[in-house]
């Protein structure tokens, strides 16, 4: 597929390396749907596929002069999408295993109970963190949380 009737792929890569936004837009408009479709096939999530498109094209933009080393942009984008999608799948699987191991795989019907438990856990973590603070900072938090002072009268910490 020709990238643009005006510019060759090599010329566009040169221009993108020089931070030419118009050239980048042409690359994005030419390959964005392909990256999305491939990411969707791998990730099975429209949201994740959209995120992947942003991630892949951000990587392209940030490559700077190294973008000139690309011999086939379409092949490079496909490979980059595959590797980043597989990393995302690994991360999602790991997150799922961690949630399951911690017993926090919530079901929709138990969301109120889950939310209460989560709030309780967060309060516990916050209380332990507050206890570890110096006395003046503890006092600050006490006053701020109890609204004993307005924002102008809070002590400097």
N, C-alpha and C positions, 0 to 999 in steps of 0.2 A: 504494500500500500504506500503510495506516495504521501509524504508528510505534508507538503504544501506545494502548490503549483509555482509559488514564487521562490521558495528556498529549498535547497536540498537538506537532507537530514544532517549532514556534516556542517552546513552553514548555520542551521538552527542550533546545533550543539555549541558551536563557536559563539553564537550570540547569547545563548543562555549562560555560558561560562563568563561572558562579559556582563552578566546581570541585566540582559535585555528582557523586560517584562512582556513585551509583545511576542517575542520568540517563545518565551515560556508558556504564554497563553495558547499559542499555536500547538505546542507539544501537548499541553494539558487537554485541549479540545480534541486533538487527534487521538490520544491514547487513554483518556480518562475513563471512557465507557469500557474499554477492553480490560483495563486494570480492575475496574469495579466488577465486571462479570466474572473474571478469573478469581478474584478474592471472594466473591459470593459463592462460587462453586466450592472453594476450599473451606470457607468459614461458616456457611449456611446461616448467615445473619446479615440482614441488610444494614443494620447499624454498624456492625464490625467491618463490613465491606466498604462502607462509606468512610469509616475511620482509616482503613487501609489505603484508600485512594489518597487521602490527605497525607498520610505518613509517607507513602512512596514518592509523591510529588514534592513534599518538603525535602526529602532526602536528595532528590534530583536538584532542587534549587540550591541546597547547601553544599553540593559537591564542588562548586567553584571550578577551578581549572581541571580538576580530575575528570570532569564530564567529557573532556576532549578524548579521553582514552577509550570511550565506548565505541565499539565498532558497529553494533546494531542496537539501536535504541529499543526497538520492540522486544528483542530477545532479552536485553538487560532489564527492562521493566517487568517482563514476565518472570524472570529469575528472582528479581528483587521482591516482587509480590509474593512469589511462592515461599521464599525464605522467611519473609516477615510474617506471612500468614501462618506458617508452621510454628514460628516462635509464639505468635498470639495464641494458637491452639494449645501449645504446651503450657503457656501461662494460664489459660482458662482451665485446663485440666488440673494443673497444680492448685489453682484457687479452689476448684471444686473439691479436691482431695483434702485440702486444709479445712474447708468449711465442714466437710463430712467428719473429719477426724475430731473437730472441736464440737461436733454435735449441733451445728448451727445451720443445717440445711432446712430452711423454713418452708412450710407449706402455706398456701394462701389462707386456708381456713384457720390457721393458728397464728395469723399475723399479729393480732392484738397481744396474745401471750408472748410471742417472740419479741415484739416491740418493748413490752414491759421488761422482759429479761435483759434485752440489750441495754435499755436505759439503766437498769440496776447495775449491770456490768460496767457501764461507762461511769456511773456515779462512784462505784468502788475504785476504779482506776483514778478518777479525778481526786477523790478523797485521799488516796495514798500519795498522789503527786503533791497535793496541797500540804500534807503533813511533812513532806520532805523539804518544803520551802523554809527560808529564814523567817523569823518572827514578824518582821515588818511586812514582808510580802503576804504572809498569812492574814495579817490584819487588813491589808489592802483588799484582799479577796473577800474577806468577811464583810467589810463595809460595802464593797461594790455589789456583792450578791444580795445583801439585805437592804440595799438601797438606803442605807443610813445617811449617806452623803450624796449630794448631787455631783455631777462630773467635775465641776469647778473646784470642789472642796476635797477631792480625793488626794491623799498624800502622794508626793513624788516618790517613786521607787527606783 
